[in-house]
Amino acid sequence: MKWKAKNIIRQEIIEKRNLFFEQNPEEKNARDEFIFNEIINNKQFINANTIFTYVSFGSEIDTQRLINYALSIGKNICVPKVFNKQKVMKAYKISSLKELNKSNYGILEPFGDNMKEVLKENIDLAIFPGIAFDNKGGRIGYGGGYYDKFFSDMDYLNFVEVEKKDYDFFNKEQSNKVVNDVVSKFSGEKIGLAYQFQLIDDVPMEKYDVKVDYLIIG
């Protein structure tokens, strides 16, 4: 079953990344610096007006410096916020990292009553986190499916939690509850960020897994 293979890869790579973060902080900073420079000199970044990016935490590749830099040169920046009850992720525009609060998982997210949602059709460039990638654009995330749902071109998404088995995540017949949501298509570019040890030969992809268009490796 592909989800089992993904879980094994996920656990192994997270352990490697955490160990790298703990034992080689200077090398991590150097690799993050390399990735930062690769992004800001990337033509997709230069030409983008509105950029979606994850907000790094823990041993992830740093994006907080990137967010500050992009804001300083006038880019529109939006970041994800997860709504656990609905099993959905949305994007919200920010003007400073100070507008973010830690979620229950320790991830910095937008909060408050004045959040400005950004529809994915208005995003020019999306920067994806990931546990593992392959050279065909395959990606393993944290297992929640939030990025796959948000950036999918599906017209109907099922935001439900079902028992772990070899199932089609978007199959209505296996869902106890279906929330229909008309989704605008995303036409921008998707860039994944990874350290070299996060690149594997082949990511076990499922039907609705979303691939990245480019991969920047440090």
MIFI-607828 format. One record per residue (C-alpha): residue in one letter; y, z, x. Coordinates in nm, 3 decimals, always signed. Each point is the difference from the previous one (the first is absolute). Example, Ala and Ser with C-alpha at 12.3 -4.5 7.8 and 13.67 -1.06 7.14 Angstrom:
# MIFI-607828
<rec paza="A" v="-0.450" w="+0.780" u="+1.230"/>
<rec paza="S" v="+0.344" w="-0.066" u="+0.137"/>
***
This chain:
# MIFI-607828
<rec paza="M" v="+0.000" w="+0.000" u="+0.000"/>
<rec paza="K" v="+0.334" w="-0.104" u="+0.139"/>
<rec paza="W" v="+0.183" w="+0.320" u="-0.094"/>
<rec paza="K" v="-0.252" w="+0.200" u="+0.203"/>
<rec paza="A" v="+0.054" w="-0.226" u="+0.303"/>
<rec paza="K" v="+0.374" w="+0.041" u="-0.041"/>
<rec paza="N" v="-0.029" w="+0.377" u="-0.014"/>
<rec paza="I" v="-0.197" w="+0.010" u="+0.325"/>
<rec paza="I" v="+0.256" w="-0.222" u="+0.176"/>
<rec paza="R" v="+0.285" w="+0.199" u="-0.149"/>
<rec paza="Q" v="-0.135" w="+0.331" u="+0.126"/>
<rec paza="E" v="-0.072" w="-0.133" u="+0.350"/>
<rec paza="I" v="+0.341" w="-0.162" u="+0.049"/>
<rec paza="I" v="+0.196" w="+0.295" u="-0.140"/>
<rec paza="E" v="-0.181" w="+0.228" u="+0.245"/>
<rec paza="K" v="+0.088" w="-0.236" u="+0.288"/>
<rec paza="R" v="+0.361" w="-0.024" u="-0.108"/>
<rec paza="N" v="+0.043" w="+0.374" u="-0.040"/>
<rec paza="L" v="-0.155" w="+0.059" u="+0.342"/>
<rec paza="F" v="+0.228" w="-0.263" u="+0.152"/>
<rec paza="F" v="+0.300" w="+0.170" u="-0.161"/>
<rec paza="E" v="-0.101" w="+0.342" u="+0.131"/>
<rec paza="Q" v="-0.110" w="-0.095" u="+0.351"/>
<rec paza="N" v="+0.229" w="-0.291" u="+0.088"/>
<rec paza="P" v="+0.342" w="+0.063" u="-0.160"/>
<rec paza="E" v="+0.190" w="-0.187" u="+0.272"/>
<rec paza="E" v="-0.222" w="-0.306" u="-0.029"/>
<rec paza="K" v="+0.030" w="+0.013" u="-0.380"/>
<rec paza="N" v="+0.380" w="+0.006" u="+0.031"/>
<rec paza="A" v="-0.014" w="-0.297" u="+0.237"/>
<rec paza="R" v="-0.220" w="-0.199" u="-0.239"/>
<rec paza="D" v="+0.224" w="+0.091" u="-0.294"/>
<rec paza="E" v="+0.297" w="-0.121" u="+0.204"/>
<rec paza="F" v="-0.176" w="-0.330" u="+0.068"/>
<rec paza="I" v="-0.083" w="-0.047" u="-0.369"/>
<rec paza="F" v="+0.355" w="+0.090" u="-0.102"/>
<rec paza="N" v="+0.142" w="-0.270" u="+0.227"/>
<rec paza="E" v="-0.255" w="-0.254" u="-0.119"/>
<rec paza="I" v="+0.104" w="+0.063" u="-0.361"/>
<rec paza="I" v="+0.376" w="-0.015" u="+0.045"/>
<rec paza="N" v="-0.031" w="-0.325" u="+0.198"/>
<rec paza="N" v="-0.234" w="-0.151" u="-0.256"/>
<rec paza="K" v="+0.156" w="-0.287" u="-0.193"/>
<rec paza="Q" v="-0.131" w="+0.135" u="-0.331"/>
<rec paza="F" v="+0.180" w="+0.328" u="+0.062"/>
<rec paza="I" v="+0.320" w="-0.171" u="+0.115"/>
<rec paza="N" v="+0.010" w="-0.226" u="-0.306"/>
<rec paza="A" v="-0.101" w="+0.266" u="-0.253"/>
<rec paza="N" v="+0.260" w="+0.154" u="-0.226"/>
<rec paza="T" v="-0.221" w="+0.255" u="-0.177"/>
<rec paza="I" v="-0.279" w="+0.167" u="+0.196"/>
<rec paza="F" v="-0.276" w="+0.223" u="-0.131"/>
<rec paza="T" v="-0.159" w="+0.234" u="+0.250"/>
<rec paza="Y" v="-0.220" w="+0.303" u="+0.003"/>
<rec paza="V" v="+0.149" w="+0.323" u="+0.133"/>
<rec paza="S" v="-0.213" w="+0.111" u="+0.293"/>
<rec paza="F" v="-0.159" w="+0.343" u="+0.023"/>
<rec paza="G" v="-0.248" w="+0.171" u="+0.230"/>
<rec paza="S" v="-0.164" w="-0.235" u="+0.248"/>
<rec paza="E" v="+0.116" w="-0.320" u="-0.172"/>
<rec paza="I" v="+0.209" w="-0.257" u="+0.186"/>
<rec paza="D" v="+0.359" w="+0.115" u="-0.027"/>
<rec paza="T" v="+0.214" w="-0.179" u="-0.258"/>
<rec paza="Q" v="+0.276" w="+0.256" u="-0.036"/>
<rec paza="R" v="+0.190" w="-0.142" u="+0.297"/>
<rec paza="L" v="-0.041" w="-0.345" u="-0.153"/>
<rec paza="I" v="+0.139" w="+0.122" u="-0.333"/>
<rec paza="N" v="+0.306" w="+0.151" u="+0.166"/>
<rec paza="Y" v="+0.060" w="-0.316" u="+0.203"/>
<rec paza="A" v="-0.041" w="-0.232" u="-0.298"/>
<rec paza="L" v="+0.243" w="+0.205" u="-0.207"/>
<rec paza="S" v="+0.251" w="-0.003" u="+0.286"/>
<rec paza="I" v="+0.010" w="-0.382" u="+0.005"/>
<rec paza="G" v="+0.038" w="-0.031" u="-0.377"/>
<rec paza="K" v="-0.355" w="-0.067" u="-0.117"/>
<rec paza="N" v="-0.108" w="+0.120" u="-0.342"/>
<rec paza="I" v="-0.288" w="+0.241" u="+0.053"/>
<rec paza="C" v="-0.249" w="+0.113" u="-0.262"/>
<rec paza="V" v="-0.290" w="+0.237" u="+0.049"/>
<rec paza="P" v="-0.305" w="+0.095" u="-0.207"/>
<rec paza="K" v="-0.041" w="+0.284" u="-0.243"/>
<rec paza="V" v="-0.344" w="+0.077" u="-0.142"/>
<rec paza="F" v="-0.046" w="+0.128" u="-0.355"/>
<rec paza="N" v="-0.338" w="+0.169" u="+0.019"/>
<rec paza="K" v="-0.055" w="+0.051" u="-0.372"/>
<rec paza="Q" v="+0.050" w="-0.369" u="-0.077"/>
<rec paza="K" v="-0.165" w="-0.112" u="+0.327"/>
<rec paza="V" v="+0.291" w="-0.229" u="+0.071"/>
<rec paza="M" v="+0.247" w="-0.059" u="+0.283"/>
<rec paza="K" v="+0.359" w="-0.116" u="-0.043"/>
<rec paza="A" v="+0.274" w="-0.097" u="+0.245"/>
<rec paza="Y" v="+0.340" w="+0.168" u="+0.010"/>
<rec paza="K" v="+0.312" w="-0.090" u="+0.194"/>
<rec paza="I" v="+0.135" w="+0.257" u="+0.246"/>
<rec paza="S" v="+0.313" w="+0.024" u="+0.213"/>
<rec paza="S" v="-0.122" w="+0.285" u="+0.223"/>
<rec paza="L" v="-0.317" w="+0.183" u="+0.096"/>
<rec paza="K" v="+0.180" w="+0.312" u="-0.117"/>
<rec paza="E" v="-0.060" w="-0.117" u="-0.358"/>
<rec paza="L" v="-0.374" w="+0.057" u="+0.043"/>
<rec paza="N" v="-0.208" w="+0.310" u="-0.068"/>
<rec paza="K" v="-0.358" w="+0.077" u="+0.100"/>
<rec paza="S" v="-0.263" w="-0.070" u="-0.263"/>
<rec paza="N" v="-0.304" w="+0.219" u="-0.057"/>
<rec paza="Y" v="-0.169" w="-0.202" u="+0.274"/>
<rec paza="G" v="+0.282" w="+0.057" u="+0.249"/>
<rec paza="I" v="+0.132" w="-0.356" u="-0.028"/>
<rec paza="L" v="+0.374" w="-0.054" u="-0.030"/>
<rec paza="E" v="+0.084" w="-0.160" u="-0.335"/>
<rec paza="P" v="+0.308" w="-0.064" u="-0.217"/>
<rec paza="F" v="+0.075" w="+0.265" u="-0.258"/>
<rec paza="G" v="+0.258" w="+0.092" u="-0.261"/>
<rec paza="D" v="+0.144" w="-0.148" u="-0.318"/>
<rec paza="N" v="+0.207" w="-0.275" u="+0.161"/>
<rec paza="M" v="-0.272" w="-0.197" u="+0.175"/>
<rec paza="K" v="+0.052" w="-0.378" u="-0.011"/>
<rec paza="E" v="-0.322" w="-0.191" u="-0.048"/>
<rec paza="V" v="-0.048" w="-0.330" u="+0.182"/>
<rec paza="L" v="-0.231" w="-0.258" u="-0.157"/>
<rec paza="K" v="-0.239" w="-0.166" u="+0.239"/>
<rec paza="E" v="+0.135" w="-0.345" u="-0.087"/>
<rec paza="N" v="+0.324" w="+0.106" u="+0.172"/>
<rec paza="I" v="-0.168" w="+0.107" u="+0.325"/>
<rec paza="D" v="+0.018" w="-0.250" u="+0.288"/>
<rec paza="L" v="-0.214" w="+0.184" u="+0.253"/>
<rec paza="A" v="-0.260" w="+0.275" u="-0.040"/>
<rec paza="I" v="-0.123" w="+0.215" u="+0.287"/>
<rec paza="F" v="-0.347" w="+0.139" u="-0.066"/>
<rec paza="P" v="-0.170" w="+0.306" u="+0.142"/>
<rec paza="G" v="-0.371" w="-0.019" u="+0.062"/>
<rec paza="I" v="-0.299" w="+0.169" u="+0.155"/>
<rec paza="A" v="-0.165" w="-0.318" u="+0.125"/>
<rec paza="F" v="+0.072" w="-0.373" u="+0.004"/>
<rec paza="D" v="-0.172" w="-0.319" u="+0.106"/>
<rec paza="N" v="+0.144" w="-0.326" u="+0.132"/>
<rec paza="K" v="-0.042" w="-0.166" u="-0.340"/>
<rec paza="G" v="+0.248" w="+0.233" u="-0.171"/>
<rec paza="G" v="-0.261" w="+0.240" u="-0.136"/>
<rec paza="R" v="+0.118" w="+0.357" u="-0.038"/>
<rec paza="I" v="-0.149" w="+0.341" u="-0.069"/>
<rec paza="G" v="+0.248" w="+0.248" u="-0.142"/>
<rec paza="Y" v="-0.044" w="+0.361" u="-0.102"/>
<rec paza="G" v="-0.222" w="-0.081" u="-0.295"/>
<rec paza="G" v="+0.235" w="+0.045" u="-0.294"/>
<rec paza="G" v="+0.053" w="-0.371" u="-0.064"/>
<rec paza="Y" v="+0.374" w="+0.051" u="-0.052"/>
<rec paza="Y" v="+0.115" w="-0.284" u="+0.225"/>
<rec paza="D" v="-0.265" w="-0.233" u="-0.139"/>
<rec paza="K" v="+0.116" w="+0.073" u="-0.353"/>
<rec paza="F" v="+0.371" w="-0.028" u="+0.075"/>
<rec paza="F" v="-0.018" w="-0.323" u="+0.200"/>
<rec paza="S" v="-0.276" w="-0.161" u="-0.204"/>
<rec paza="D" v="+0.074" w="-0.302" u="-0.218"/>
<rec paza="M" v="-0.221" w="+0.141" u="-0.276"/>
<rec paza="D" v="+0.166" w="+0.002" u="-0.340"/>
<rec paza="Y" v="-0.183" w="+0.312" u="-0.113"/>
<rec paza="L" v="-0.073" w="+0.304" u="+0.209"/>
<rec paza="N" v="-0.234" w="+0.284" u="-0.082"/>
<rec paza="F" v="+0.141" w="+0.330" u="+0.120"/>
<rec paza="V" v="-0.302" w="+0.223" u="-0.039"/>
<rec paza="E" v="-0.217" w="+0.222" u="+0.211"/>
<rec paza="V" v="-0.366" w="-0.086" u="-0.029"/>
<rec paza="E" v="-0.312" w="+0.130" u="+0.162"/>
<rec paza="K" v="-0.065" w="-0.138" u="+0.352"/>
<rec paza="K" v="-0.245" w="-0.287" u="-0.019"/>
<rec paza="D" v="-0.018" w="-0.370" u="+0.082"/>
<rec paza="Y" v="+0.244" w="-0.106" u="-0.269"/>
<rec paza="D" v="+0.276" w="-0.249" u="-0.060"/>
<rec paza="F" v="+0.313" w="+0.220" u="+0.009"/>
<rec paza="F" v="+0.174" w="-0.212" u="-0.261"/>
<rec paza="N" v="-0.296" w="-0.043" u="-0.236"/>
<rec paza="K" v="+0.108" w="+0.114" u="-0.345"/>
<rec paza="E" v="-0.359" w="+0.060" u="-0.116"/>
<rec paza="Q" v="-0.048" w="+0.269" u="+0.263"/>
<rec paza="S" v="+0.327" w="+0.176" u="-0.081"/>
<rec paza="N" v="+0.046" w="+0.284" u="-0.243"/>
<rec paza="K" v="+0.363" w="-0.083" u="-0.052"/>
<rec paza="V" v="+0.199" w="-0.316" u="+0.064"/>
<rec paza="V" v="+0.373" w="-0.014" u="+0.055"/>
<rec paza="N" v="+0.126" w="-0.356" u="-0.029"/>
<rec paza="D" v="+0.296" w="-0.081" u="+0.219"/>
<rec paza="V" v="+0.148" w="-0.347" u="+0.037"/>
<rec paza="V" v="+0.060" w="-0.049" u="+0.371"/>
<rec paza="S" v="+0.253" w="-0.233" u="+0.159"/>
<rec paza="K" v="-0.137" w="-0.200" u="+0.291"/>
<rec paza="F" v="+0.081" w="+0.098" u="+0.358"/>
<rec paza="S" v="+0.103" w="-0.302" u="+0.207"/>
<rec paza="G" v="+0.117" w="+0.170" u="+0.319"/>
<rec paza="E" v="-0.181" w="+0.052" u="+0.328"/>
<rec paza="K" v="-0.239" w="+0.288" u="+0.069"/>
<rec paza="I" v="-0.017" w="+0.148" u="+0.351"/>
<rec paza="G" v="-0.257" w="+0.255" u="+0.110"/>
<rec paza="L" v="+0.057" w="+0.239" u="+0.291"/>
<rec paza="A" v="-0.286" w="+0.117" u="+0.220"/>
<rec paza="Y" v="-0.099" w="+0.139" u="+0.335"/>
<rec paza="Q" v="-0.252" w="-0.207" u="+0.194"/>
<rec paza="F" v="-0.288" w="+0.234" u="-0.086"/>
<rec paza="Q" v="+0.067" w="-0.055" u="-0.371"/>
<rec paza="L" v="-0.094" w="-0.368" u="+0.029"/>
<rec paza="I" v="-0.363" w="-0.061" u="-0.098"/>
<rec paza="D" v="-0.213" w="-0.313" u="-0.022"/>
<rec paza="D" v="-0.034" w="-0.019" u="-0.374"/>
<rec paza="V" v="+0.147" w="+0.206" u="-0.283"/>
<rec paza="P" v="-0.236" w="+0.020" u="-0.303"/>
<rec paza="M" v="+0.230" w="-0.153" u="-0.262"/>
<rec paza="E" v="-0.039" w="+0.030" u="-0.375"/>
<rec paza="K" v="+0.126" w="-0.237" u="-0.267"/>
<rec paza="Y" v="+0.342" w="+0.154" u="-0.057"/>
<rec paza="D" v="+0.075" w="+0.125" u="+0.351"/>
<rec paza="V" v="+0.335" w="-0.133" u="+0.118"/>
<rec paza="K" v="+0.019" w="-0.151" u="+0.349"/>
<rec paza="V" v="+0.298" w="+0.015" u="+0.234"/>
<rec paza="D" v="+0.158" w="-0.322" u="+0.126"/>
<rec paza="Y" v="+0.079" w="+0.124" u="+0.349"/>
<rec paza="L" v="-0.118" w="+0.281" u="+0.222"/>
<rec paza="I" v="+0.210" w="+0.166" u="+0.270"/>
<rec paza="I" v="-0.219" w="+0.185" u="+0.249"/>
<rec paza="G" v="+0.116" w="+0.253" u="+0.255"/>
***
